[in-house]
Amino acid sequence: MSPVEVITSVQRRRYFSPEQKRAMVEEAESPGNSISSVARKYEVHPNQLFKWRRLMHEGALVAAGSEEPVVPLSEVKQLKAEVRELQRLLGKKTMEVEILKDAIRIAREKKLISRMPLPKKDDTP
């Protein structure tokens, strides 16, 4: 018969540092080991090791280890869309400024706009 484990208290969630996660994943990937055996050794669910392995290959554990903020992909997509919209608006405004500069130059050439400022009226401060 196998031993029965009785849980008598509420277990707290365990936290592993990025270095601990990386060490577990590397141990599981070493020859002669498996995800299941390493998971049993450290009392972690095998799915957790699979997830850590996937994140490590995607570079997420590197970012967490270097203490850089990790943001959700949805937020990244939203910010990229916002940057594209702002770049589009900037391009539009830049084109408007160039058109207005050309219009002022043409008007000055035709002497429609005086280069001299208008004289101030006496009643204005």
N, CA and C atoms as a LAMMPS dump frame, in Angstrom:
ITEM: TIMESTEP
0
ITEM: NUMBER OF ATOMS
375
ITEM: BOX BOUNDS ff ff ff
-5.0000000000000000e+02 5.0000000000000000e+02
-5.0000000000000000e+02 5.0000000000000000e+02
-5.0000000000000000e+02 5.0000000000000000e+02
ITEM: ATOMS id mol type element x y z
1 1 1 N 0.825 -1.191 0
2 1 2 C 0 0 0
3 1 3 C 0.869 1.255 0
4 2 1 N 0.396 2.279 -0.701
5 2 2 C 1.148 3.527 -0.724
6 2 3 C 0.723 4.402 0.444
7 3 1 N 1.643 5.23 0.93
8 3 2 C 1.294 6.093 2.064
9 3 3 C 0.264 7.148 1.652
10 4 1 N -0.571 7.52 2.593
11 4 2 C -1.603 8.522 2.362
12 4 3 C -1.168 9.809 3.043
13 5 1 N -1.275 10.903 2.313
14 5 2 C -0.908 12.204 2.875
15 5 3 C -2.171 12.923 3.296
16 6 1 N -2.236 13.326 4.558
17 6 2 C -3.386 14.042 5.077
18 6 3 C -2.974 15.497 5.279
19 7 1 N -3.717 16.401 4.667
20 7 2 C -3.435 17.83 4.801
21 7 3 C -4.342 18.357 5.898
22 8 1 N -3.729 18.882 6.945
23 8 2 C -4.5 19.347 8.09
24 8 3 C -4.601 20.862 8.178
25 9 1 N -3.852 21.573 7.37
26 9 2 C -3.905 23.028 7.409
27 9 3 C -3.922 23.574 5.998
28 10 1 N -4.201 24.844 5.899
29 10 2 C -4.205 25.512 4.602
30 10 3 C -2.765 25.727 4.174
31 11 1 N -2.426 25.209 3.007
32 11 2 C -1.058 25.386 2.52
33 11 3 C -0.933 26.727 1.824
34 12 1 N 0.182 27.362 2.041
35 12 2 C 0.439 28.644 1.383
36 12 3 C 1.058 28.41 0.036
37 13 1 N 0.885 29.362 -0.826
38 13 2 C 1.49 29.302 -2.157
39 13 3 C 2.994 29.501 -2.017
40 14 1 N 3.731 28.674 -2.703
41 14 2 C 5.186 28.796 -2.665
42 14 3 C 5.639 29.66 -3.826
43 15 1 N 6.648 30.457 -3.576
44 15 2 C 7.217 31.312 -4.612
45 15 3 C 8.645 30.874 -4.879
46 16 1 N 8.989 30.794 -6.143
47 16 2 C 10.327 30.418 -6.549
48 16 3 C 10.951 31.594 -7.291
49 17 1 N 12.204 31.834 -7.02
50 17 2 C 12.918 32.904 -7.722
51 17 3 C 13.179 32.457 -9.158
52 18 1 N 13.462 33.396 -10.045
53 18 2 C 13.79 33.016 -11.423
54 18 3 C 14.986 32.067 -11.501
55 19 1 N 15.95 32.234 -10.592
56 19 2 C 17.114 31.35 -10.593
57 19 3 C 16.711 29.924 -10.224
58 20 1 N 15.811 29.781 -9.218
59 20 2 C 15.338 28.453 -8.83
60 20 3 C 14.557 27.796 -9.968
61 21 1 N 13.711 28.571 -10.627
62 21 2 C 12.937 28.031 -11.753
63 21 3 C 13.867 27.573 -12.865
64 22 1 N 14.847 28.413 -13.185
65 22 2 C 15.793 28.077 -14.246
66 22 3 C 16.565 26.81 -13.889
67 23 1 N 16.985 26.69 -12.622
68 23 2 C 17.741 25.507 -12.197
69 23 3 C 16.886 24.251 -12.324
70 24 1 N 15.616 24.322 -11.939
71 24 2 C 14.731 23.161 -12.049
72 24 3 C 14.525 22.765 -13.508
73 25 1 N 14.304 23.746 -14.361
74 25 2 C 14.085 23.457 -15.786
75 25 3 C 15.346 22.86 -16.398
76 26 1 N 16.5 23.429 -16.071
77 26 2 C 17.761 22.894 -16.619
78 26 3 C 18.015 21.477 -16.12
79 27 1 N 17.665 21.218 -14.854
80 27 2 C 17.824 19.861 -14.321
81 27 3 C 16.902 18.888 -15.045
82 28 1 N 15.673 19.323 -15.343
83 28 2 C 14.72 18.457 -16.041
84 28 3 C 15.168 18.19 -17.477
85 29 1 N 15.87 19.142 -18.077
86 29 2 C 16.311 18.979 -19.462
87 29 3 C 17.632 18.23 -19.583
88 30 1 N 18.306 17.999 -18.457
89 30 2 C 19.585 17.297 -18.522
90 30 3 C 19.354 15.823 -18.843
91 31 1 N 20.326 15.181 -19.489
92 31 2 C 20.167 13.768 -19.868
93 31 3 C 19.925 12.879 -18.644
94 32 1 N 18.979 11.957 -18.78
95 32 2 C 18.672 11.02 -17.707
96 32 3 C 17.579 11.5 -16.772
97 33 1 N 17.188 12.743 -16.881
98 33 2 C 16.107 13.273 -16.033
99 33 3 C 14.863 13.5 -16.875
100 34 1 N 13.75 13.617 -16.186
101 34 2 C 12.498 13.938 -16.866
102 34 3 C 11.789 15.024 -16.077
103 35 1 N 10.84 15.647 -16.729
104 35 2 C 10.046 16.678 -16.065
105 35 3 C 9.359 16.09 -14.829
106 36 1 N 8.794 14.898 -14.991
107 36 2 C 8.048 14.273 -13.885
108 36 3 C 8.94 13.979 -12.691
109 37 1 N 10.136 13.451 -12.936
110 37 2 C 11.017 13.116 -11.81
111 37 3 C 11.483 14.369 -11.074
112 38 1 N 11.797 15.42 -11.807
113 38 2 C 12.222 16.674 -11.175
114 38 3 C 11.038 17.306 -10.439
115 39 1 N 9.849 17.222 -11.01
116 39 2 C 8.66 17.764 -10.346
117 39 3 C 8.409 17.046 -9.023
118 40 1 N 8.548 15.723 -9.015
119 40 2 C 8.374 14.972 -7.763
120 40 3 C 9.443 15.357 -6.746
121 41 1 N 10.665 15.522 -7.215
122 41 2 C 11.784 15.851 -6.322
123 41 3 C 11.525 17.165 -5.584
124 42 1 N 11.034 18.177 -6.315
125 42 2 C 10.815 19.498 -5.728
126 42 3 C 9.364 19.723 -5.297
127 43 1 N 8.546 18.68 -5.407
128 43 2 C 7.122 18.747 -5.037
129 43 3 C 6.398 19.87 -5.768
130 44 1 N 6.587 19.873 -7.079
131 44 2 C 5.943 20.842 -7.963
132 44 3 C 5.146 20.046 -8.985
133 45 1 N 4.039 20.591 -9.438
134 45 2 C 3.247 19.907 -10.464
135 45 3 C 4.024 19.933 -11.792
136 46 1 N 4.026 18.83 -12.526
137 46 2 C 4.77 18.803 -13.802
138 46 3 C 4.341 19.893 -14.78
139 47 1 N 3.053 20.233 -14.785
140 47 2 C 2.596 21.305 -15.684
141 47 3 C 3.288 22.625 -15.385
142 48 1 N 3.612 22.845 -14.095
143 48 2 C 4.302 24.069 -13.727
144 48 3 C 5.693 24.103 -14.351
145 49 1 N 6.379 22.969 -14.336
146 49 2 C 7.708 22.908 -14.963
147 49 3 C 7.621 23.086 -16.475
148 50 1 N 6.6 22.514 -17.085
149 50 2 C 6.42 22.704 -18.529
150 50 3 C 6.211 24.188 -18.847
151 51 1 N 5.411 24.858 -18.011
152 51 2 C 5.154 26.286 -18.231
153 51 3 C 6.44 27.09 -18.06
154 52 1 N 7.2 26.796 -16.995
155 52 2 C 8.457 27.511 -16.777
156 52 3 C 9.424 27.281 -17.922
157 53 1 N 9.453 26.058 -18.455
158 53 2 C 10.342 25.755 -19.582
159 53 3 C 9.942 26.584 -20.801
160 54 1 N 8.624 26.643 -21.071
161 54 2 C 8.142 27.432 -22.212
162 54 3 C 8.497 28.907 -22.027
163 55 1 N 8.265 29.445 -20.823
164 55 2 C 8.586 30.848 -20.553
165 55 3 C 10.085 31.112 -20.661
166 56 1 N 10.878 30.149 -20.215
167 56 2 C 12.321 30.324 -20.287
168 56 3 C 12.777 30.385 -21.743
169 57 1 N 12.207 29.541 -22.579
170 57 2 C 12.575 29.553 -23.998
171 57 3 C 12.072 30.816 -24.694
172 58 1 N 10.995 31.412 -24.168
173 58 2 C 10.476 32.661 -24.736
174 58 3 C 11.216 33.87 -24.187
175 59 1 N 12.031 33.678 -23.155
176 59 2 C 12.81 34.781 -22.601
177 59 3 C 12.179 35.472 -21.415
178 60 1 N 11.035 34.997 -20.926
179 60 2 C 10.358 35.67 -19.819
180 60 3 C 11.152 35.572 -18.526
181 61 1 N 11.793 34.443 -18.278
182 61 2 C 12.553 34.306 -17.037
183 61 3 C 13.797 35.173 -17.046
184 62 1 N 14.321 35.462 -18.223
185 62 2 C 15.476 36.357 -18.324
186 62 3 C 15.06 37.761 -17.902
187 63 1 N 13.896 38.194 -18.385
188 63 2 C 13.405 39.528 -18.018
189 63 3 C 13.12 39.605 -16.528
190 64 1 N 12.517 38.555 -15.975
191 64 2 C 12.213 38.549 -14.548
192 64 3 C 13.498 38.501 -13.731
193 65 1 N 14.498 37.796 -14.215
194 65 2 C 15.767 37.703 -13.503
195 65 3 C 16.544 38.999 -13.528
196 66 1 N 16.369 39.784 -14.554
197 66 2 C 17.087 41.049 -14.649
198 66 3 C 16.293 42.191 -14.025
199 67 1 N 15.207 41.849 -13.366
200 67 2 C 14.339 42.796 -12.66
201 67 3 C 13.754 43.855 -13.574
202 68 1 N 13.563 43.506 -14.842
203 68 2 C 12.863 44.389 -15.76
204 68 3 C 11.38 44.108 -15.629
205 69 1 N 10.537 45.11 -15.809
206 69 2 C 9.104 44.849 -15.719
207 69 3 C 8.623 43.994 -16.888
208 70 1 N 7.768 43.044 -16.592
209 70 2 C 7.179 42.188 -17.615
210 70 3 C 5.729 42.621 -17.769
211 71 1 N 5.336 42.966 -18.99
212 71 2 C 3.975 43.443 -19.228
213 71 3 C 3.206 42.42 -20.059
214 72 1 N 1.897 42.392 -19.891
215 72 2 C 1.087 41.451 -20.676
216 72 3 C 1.148 41.783 -22.167
217 73 1 N 1.006 40.752 -22.988
218 73 2 C 1.058 40.91 -24.438
219 73 3 C -0.059 41.827 -24.931
220 74 1 N -1.235 41.756 -24.292
221 74 2 C -2.349 42.614 -24.704
222 74 3 C -1.995 44.088 -24.515
223 75 1 N -1.281 44.395 -23.437
224 75 2 C -0.878 45.783 -23.199
225 75 3 C 0.151 46.23 -24.235
226 76 1 N 1.048 45.341 -24.595
227 76 2 C 2.055 45.659 -25.617
228 76 3 C 1.371 45.953 -26.948
229 77 1 N 0.396 45.114 -27.326
230 77 2 C -0.33 45.329 -28.585
231 77 3 C -1.076 46.656 -28.562
232 78 1 N -1.708 46.971 -27.421
233 78 2 C -2.445 48.228 -27.304
234 78 3 C -1.492 49.418 -27.438
235 79 1 N -0.342 49.345 -26.791
236 79 2 C 0.617 50.449 -26.863
237 79 3 C 1.201 50.6 -28.262
238 80 1 N 1.45 49.483 -28.944
239 80 2 C 1.953 49.561 -30.32
240 80 3 C 0.925 50.209 -31.24
241 81 1 N -0.357 49.872 -31.051
242 81 2 C -1.414 50.489 -31.865
243 81 3 C -1.483 51.984 -31.581
244 82 1 N -1.319 52.356 -30.323
245 82 2 C -1.349 53.776 -29.96
246 82 3 C -0.164 54.515 -30.574
247 83 1 N 1.001 53.902 -30.57
248 83 2 C 2.193 54.519 -31.183
249 83 3 C 1.978 54.709 -32.674
250 84 1 N 1.411 53.683 -33.347
251 84 2 C 1.139 53.815 -34.791
252 84 3 C 0.179 54.969 -35.065
253 85 1 N -0.859 55.094 -34.24
254 85 2 C -1.827 56.182 -34.429
255 85 3 C -1.162 57.539 -34.216
256 86 1 N -0.329 57.652 -33.185
257 86 2 C 0.362 58.911 -32.924
258 86 3 C 1.346 59.248 -34.051
259 87 1 N 2.021 58.247 -34.595
260 87 2 C 2.927 58.484 -35.726
261 87 3 C 2.15 58.949 -36.949
262 88 1 N 0.968 58.368 -37.164
263 88 2 C 0.126 58.78 -38.29
264 88 3 C -0.29 60.238 -38.123
265 89 1 N -0.726 60.598 -36.903
266 89 2 C -1.143 61.979 -36.65
267 89 3 C 0.026 62.95 -36.78
268 90 1 N 1.205 62.533 -36.314
269 90 2 C 2.381 63.391 -36.431
270 90 3 C 2.724 63.63 -37.901
271 91 1 N 2.642 62.583 -38.709
272 91 2 C 2.901 62.73 -40.138
273 91 3 C 1.91 63.675 -40.787
274 92 1 N 0.644 63.558 -40.39
275 92 2 C -0.399 64.431 -40.939
276 92 3 C -0.133 65.885 -40.562
277 93 1 N 0.2 66.13 -39.303
278 93 2 C 0.46 67.503 -38.848
279 93 3 C 1.729 68.067 -39.492
280 94 1 N 2.729 67.235 -39.683
281 94 2 C 3.957 67.684 -40.338
282 94 3 C 3.66 68.12 -41.772
283 95 1 N 2.82 67.36 -42.456
284 95 2 C 2.45 67.712 -43.827
285 95 3 C 1.66 69.031 -43.838
286 96 1 N 0.76 69.212 -42.863
287 96 2 C -0.001 70.466 -42.79
288 96 3 C 0.929 71.655 -42.584
289 97 1 N 1.936 71.51 -41.728
290 97 2 C 2.886 72.592 -41.475
291 97 3 C 3.65 72.929 -42.75
292 98 1 N 4.081 71.918 -43.477
293 98 2 C 4.812 72.162 -44.726
294 98 3 C 3.925 72.885 -45.74
295 99 1 N 2.657 72.497 -45.825
296 99 2 C 1.724 73.164 -46.748
297 99 3 C 1.542 74.614 -46.356
298 100 1 N 1.386 74.87 -45.046
299 100 2 C 1.214 76.253 -44.584
300 100 3 C 2.478 77.083 -44.835
301 101 1 N 3.646 76.496 -44.645
302 101 2 C 4.889 77.223 -44.934
303 101 3 C 4.96 77.597 -46.408
304 102 1 N 4.601 76.658 -47.281
305 102 2 C 4.609 76.954 -48.715
306 102 3 C 3.596 78.041 -49.049
307 103 1 N 2.424 77.99 -48.413
308 103 2 C 1.386 79.004 -48.674
309 103 3 C 1.874 80.385 -48.241
310 104 1 N 2.543 80.471 -47.09
311 104 2 C 3.059 81.759 -46.611
312 104 3 C 4.154 82.264 -47.553
313 105 1 N 5.026 81.37 -47.996
314 105 2 C 6.094 81.767 -48.914
315 105 3 C 5.515 82.306 -50.219
316 106 1 N 4.529 81.608 -50.767
317 106 2 C 3.911 82.044 -52.026
318 106 3 C 3.2 83.381 -51.84
319 107 1 N 2.505 83.522 -50.712
320 107 2 C 1.786 84.773 -50.453
321 107 3 C 2.758 85.936 -50.291
322 108 1 N 3.878 85.703 -49.64
323 108 2 C 4.878 86.76 -49.47
324 108 3 C 5.495 87.132 -50.807
325 109 1 N 5.704 86.124 -51.655
326 109 2 C 6.255 86.403 -52.97
327 109 3 C 5.295 87.266 -53.775
328 110 1 N 4.022 87.073 -53.59
329 110 2 C 3.036 87.875 -54.307
330 110 3 C 2.679 89.145 -53.547
331 111 1 N 3.38 89.354 -52.428
332 111 2 C 3.202 90.536 -51.583
333 111 3 C 1.783 90.662 -51.058
334 112 1 N 1.175 89.533 -50.833
335 112 2 C -0.153 89.547 -50.238
336 112 3 C -0.064 89.649 -48.725
337 113 1 N 1.029 89.213 -48.179
338 113 2 C 1.232 89.303 -46.738
339 113 3 C 2.423 90.21 -46.512
340 114 1 N 2.216 91.211 -45.688
341 114 2 C 3.289 92.153 -45.398
342 114 3 C 4.291 91.503 -44.455
343 115 1 N 5.566 91.8 -44.679
344 115 2 C 6.597 91.279 -43.785
345 115 3 C 6.686 92.118 -42.524
346 116 1 N 6.153 93.305 -42.581
347 116 2 C 6.191 94.193 -41.434
348 116 3 C 5.008 93.872 -40.516
349 117 1 N 5.231 93.901 -39.207
350 117 2 C 4.098 93.661 -38.302
351 117 3 C 3.113 94.804 -38.37
352 118 1 N 1.886 94.519 -38.098
353 118 2 C 0.867 95.549 -38.102
354 118 3 C 1.104 96.532 -36.954
355 119 1 N 0.854 97.83 -37.198
356 119 2 C 1.049 98.793 -36.1
357 119 3 C -0.009 98.581 -35.018
358 120 1 N 0.407 98.824 -33.776
359 120 2 C -0.507 98.656 -32.646
360 120 3 C -1.456 99.844 -32.613
361 121 1 N -2.694 99.556 -32.274
362 121 2 C -3.66 100.62 -32.1
363 121 3 C -3.498 101.203 -30.712
364 122 1 N -3.931 102.438 -30.566
365 122 2 C -3.766 103.131 -29.282
366 122 3 C -4.597 102.5 -28.162
367 123 1 N -5.738 101.923 -28.508
368 123 2 C -6.631 101.413 -27.474
369 123 3 C -6.265 99.996 -27.018
370 124 1 N -5.275 99.388 -27.629
371 124 2 C -4.874 98.042 -27.204
372 124 3 C -3.741 98.132 -26.206
373 125 1 N -3.715 97.245 -25.218
374 125 2 C -2.667 97.336 -24.202
375 125 3 C -1.33 96.858 -24.712
